[in-house]
Amino acid sequence: MIRRAEKKDMERIVHLLLQVQDVHAKGRPDYFNTGARKYTDAELEELIEDDSRPIYVYEDEQGIVQGYAFLEIEITKGSLSRKDRRSIYIDDLCVDEEARGKHIGTALFSYVENLAKEGDFDSITLNVWECNPGARAFYESLDMEILKTTMEKRLK
């Protein structure tokens, strides 16, 4: 079952945030801190209540959160160079490493896609780190395309 995250889900969400951080820290140890996480408990509590940045969780039959999708509603209006647009940005999507291969990620993405369609959004966007080719392949399998590329020249 997919539903909005609640404060009672924080322990499992933190567990998953640490898994994501571990993937990134292993792939880019020069960029990401090992053992850290993206949000403090206080920030996570705020996000759970924020309708402009909703978090959805996938809860299994035993009531255990096995995945999440952190979303941000992005509205572009009044730009001289860009058209008005409404987009849902997936800030983070994770499935517990023990539950992968059960189509939980696909279910979460489909849920977000349905929210976007029902809300008359123009697109869904996200970022994928090049050090995570599995994630990139997953999103490509869901018909996502490259929108833009961020380039880097490492100096250290």
C-alpha positions in Angstrom: 0.0 0.0 0.0 1.2 3.5 -0.9 0.2 6.3 1.4 1.5 9.7 2.8 4.3 9.3 5.3 3.5 9.9 8.9 5.8 10.6 11.9 5.5 7.0 13.0 7.4 6.1 9.7 10.5 8.1 10.6 12.6 5.3 11.8 12.2 3.3 8.6 12.6 6.4 6.5 15.9 7.2 8.2 17.0 3.6 7.6 16.3 4.1 3.9 18.0 7.5 3.8 21.1 5.9 5.2 21.0 3.3 2.4 20.8 6.0 -0.2 23.7 7.9 1.4 25.8 4.7 1.4 25.3 4.2 -2.3 26.3 7.7 -3.0 29.2 7.8 -0.6 30.6 4.6 -2.1 30.2 5.9 -5.7 31.6 9.4 -4.9 33.5 9.4 -1.6 34.9 12.8 -2.7 31.5 14.3 -2.7 29.3 12.5 -0.1 29.9 11.9 3.6 29.8 8.3 4.7 27.2 7.5 7.4 25.4 10.8 7.1 21.9 11.4 5.9 20.1 14.0 3.9 17.7 15.3 6.6 17.8 15.7 10.3 14.9 14.4 12.4 13.5 17.9 12.7 13.7 18.5 9.0 12.1 15.1 8.3 9.2 15.9 10.7 8.7 19.2 8.8 8.7 17.5 5.4 6.2 14.9 6.5 3.7 17.8 7.3 4.6 19.9 4.2 2.0 19.6 1.4 4.4 21.3 -1.1 7.0 18.6 -0.4 5.0 15.4 0.3 6.6 12.1 1.1 4.9 8.9 0.1 5.8 5.5 1.5 5.3 1.9 0.4 4.1 -0.2 3.3 4.1 -4.0 2.9 1.5 -6.5 4.2 3.2 -6.5 7.6 3.0 -2.7 7.9 6.7 -2.2 7.3 7.8 0.7 5.2 9.9 -0.8 2.3 10.3 2.3 0.2 9.6 6.0 -0.2 9.3 8.9 -2.7 10.2 12.4 -1.6 8.4 14.9 -3.9 8.6 18.6 -4.5 5.9 20.6 -6.4 7.7 22.9 -8.8 5.8 25.7 -10.5 7.5 28.0 -13.0 5.6 31.2 -13.9 6.4 34.5 -15.3 9.8 33.7 -16.7 10.8 35.5 -19.9 12.8 32.5 -21.2 10.7 29.6 -20.0 7.1 28.6 -20.4 4.8 28.3 -17.4 5.1 24.7 -16.2 3.9 22.6 -13.3 6.2 19.7 -12.5 6.7 17.1 -9.7 10.3 16.7 -8.8 11.3 13.4 -7.2 13.8 14.5 -4.7 14.5 11.0 -3.6 13.1 7.5 -4.3 14.4 4.5 -2.4 13.5 0.8 -1.9 15.0 -1.1 0.9 17.9 -3.2 -0.4 16.3 -6.3 1.1 13.0 -5.7 -0.8 14.4 -4.8 -4.2 13.2 -6.8 -7.2 9.6 -6.8 -6.0 8.5 -3.9 -8.2 8.1 -1.5 -5.2 10.1 1.2 -7.0 7.9 0.8 -10.1 4.8 1.0 -7.9 6.0 4.2 -6.2 6.9 5.8 -9.5 3.5 4.8 -11.0 1.8 6.3 -8.0 3.7 9.6 -8.5 2.9 9.5 -12.2 -0.8 9.1 -11.5 -0.7 12.0 -9.0 1.0 14.1 -11.7 -1.6 13.2 -14.3 -4.6 13.8 -11.9 -3.1 17.1 -10.9 -2.6 18.2 -14.5 1.2 18.5 -14.1 3.4 18.9 -17.2 6.2 16.5 -16.1 8.0 14.5 -13.5 11.7 15.3 -13.1 14.5 13.9 -11.0 18.3 13.7 -10.8 20.4 10.6 -11.1 24.0 10.4 -10.0 26.3 8.9 -12.6 27.8 6.7 -9.8 24.5 4.9 -9.7 24.0 3.2 -13.0 21.4 0.9 -11.7 19.1 3.8 -10.8 19.7 5.3 -14.2 18.7 2.1 -15.9 15.6 1.8 -13.7 14.4 5.3 -14.6 15.1 4.8 -18.3 13.0 1.6 -18.1 10.1 3.8 -16.9 10.5 5.9 -20.1 12.3 8.8 -18.5 14.6 10.8 -20.8 17.6 13.0 -20.1 16.4 16.6 -19.7 19.8 18.2 -19.1 23.3 17.2 -18.1 25.4 18.7 -15.3 29.1 18.6 -16.1 32.0 18.6 -13.7 35.7 19.0 -13.9 37.3 17.7 -10.7 40.2 19.8 -9.4 41.2 17.8 -6.4 
